[in-house]
Amino acid sequence: MSAAGSPRYAVSLRSRRVQKELDAFQEPDYRRLIAALRELGEQPRPDGCEKLYDDVYRVRVGVWRIIFRVDDGQHRIEVGGIRRRSERTYKGIEDLFR
């Protein structure tokens, strides 16, 4: 945590669809993903994260990918999707943040 005890960045889910994706996970994966989301609040660009385009990044959590946008001006992170790694993982990611 930061010196003030609160996260540096506010982490939010972009849509109800993302919330449903997160809620559908089994307990072990759910806990790991929640922990990764909390860590993003502290470190918006952790080691191993990859820039996809503009201000959109992805971070790996096992076989899952958290796709998110960083807004440094507002100190916010918007999660646009949580997807299993496959050929289709990154198709249409531009639409996640429109």
C-alpha positions as CSV (number, residue, x, y, z in Angstrom):
1,M,0.0,0.0,0.0
2,S,1.0,3.6,-0.4
3,A,2.1,5.8,2.4
4,A,-1.5,7.0,3.0
5,G,-2.8,3.4,3.2
6,S,-4.9,3.6,0.0
7,P,-4.1,2.4,-3.5
8,R,-2.4,4.8,-5.9
9,Y,-4.9,4.0,-8.6
10,A,-8.7,3.2,-8.4
11,V,-9.4,0.0,-10.2
12,S,-12.9,-0.4,-11.8
13,L,-14.6,-2.9,-14.1
14,R,-15.6,-1.2,-17.3
15,S,-19.0,-3.0,-17.7
16,R,-21.4,-5.5,-16.2
17,R,-20.1,-8.0,-18.7
18,V,-16.6,-7.8,-17.0
19,Q,-18.3,-8.2,-13.6
20,K,-20.1,-11.3,-14.9
21,E,-16.8,-12.7,-16.3
22,L,-15.1,-12.2,-12.9
23,D,-18.0,-13.7,-10.9
24,A,-18.0,-16.8,-13.1
25,F,-14.5,-17.9,-12.0
26,Q,-14.0,-20.8,-9.6
27,E,-12.6,-19.9,-6.2
28,P,-8.9,-20.4,-6.8
29,D,-8.8,-18.4,-10.0
30,Y,-11.2,-15.8,-8.6
31,R,-8.8,-15.2,-5.6
32,R,-5.8,-14.9,-7.9
33,L,-7.6,-12.5,-10.2
34,I,-8.8,-10.3,-7.3
35,A,-5.3,-10.2,-5.9
36,A,-3.9,-9.2,-9.3
37,L,-6.6,-6.4,-9.6
38,R,-5.6,-5.1,-6.2
39,E,-1.9,-5.1,-7.1
40,L,-2.8,-3.1,-10.2
41,G,-4.0,-0.3,-7.9
42,E,-0.6,-0.2,-6.4
43,Q,1.5,-0.8,-9.5
44,P,-0.4,0.0,-12.7
45,R,2.3,-1.4,-14.9
46,P,3.7,-4.4,-13.1
47,D,6.7,-6.5,-14.3
48,G,5.5,-8.7,-17.1
49,C,2.7,-6.5,-18.2
50,E,2.6,-5.8,-21.9
51,K,1.4,-2.7,-23.7
52,L,-1.1,-3.6,-26.4
53,Y,-1.7,-0.1,-27.8
54,D,-2.1,3.5,-26.6
55,D,-2.8,3.3,-22.9
56,V,-4.2,-0.3,-23.0
57,Y,-2.2,-3.1,-21.3
58,R,-2.5,-6.7,-20.4
59,V,-1.2,-8.7,-17.4
60,R,-1.0,-12.4,-17.1
61,V,-2.5,-14.3,-14.2
62,G,-1.9,-18.0,-15.0
63,V,-3.8,-18.8,-18.2
64,W,-5.9,-15.7,-17.8
65,R,-5.3,-12.2,-19.2
66,I,-6.5,-9.0,-17.6
67,I,-6.9,-6.3,-20.3
68,F,-7.0,-2.9,-18.8
69,R,-6.5,0.8,-19.6
70,V,-4.4,3.2,-17.4
71,D,-5.5,6.8,-17.0
72,D,-2.5,8.4,-15.3
73,G,-4.2,11.8,-15.1
74,Q,-7.2,10.5,-13.1
75,H,-5.2,7.7,-11.4
76,R,-7.7,5.2,-12.6
77,I,-7.5,1.7,-14.1
78,E,-10.4,0.4,-16.2
79,V,-10.6,-3.3,-16.7
80,G,-12.1,-4.1,-20.1
81,G,-11.9,-7.9,-20.0
82,I,-10.6,-11.0,-18.3
83,R,-10.0,-13.7,-20.8
84,R,-8.4,-17.1,-21.1
85,R,-5.3,-17.0,-23.4
86,S,-6.3,-18.2,-26.9
87,E,-6.1,-17.1,-30.5
88,R,-9.2,-14.9,-29.9
89,T,-8.0,-13.3,-26.7
90,Y,-7.0,-10.0,-28.3
91,K,-9.6,-9.8,-31.1
92,G,-11.8,-6.7,-30.8
93,I,-10.0,-5.3,-27.8
94,E,-10.3,-1.8,-29.3
95,D,-14.0,-2.2,-28.8
96,L,-13.7,-2.9,-25.1
97,F,-12.9,0.7,-24.3
98,R,-15.3,2.6,-26.6
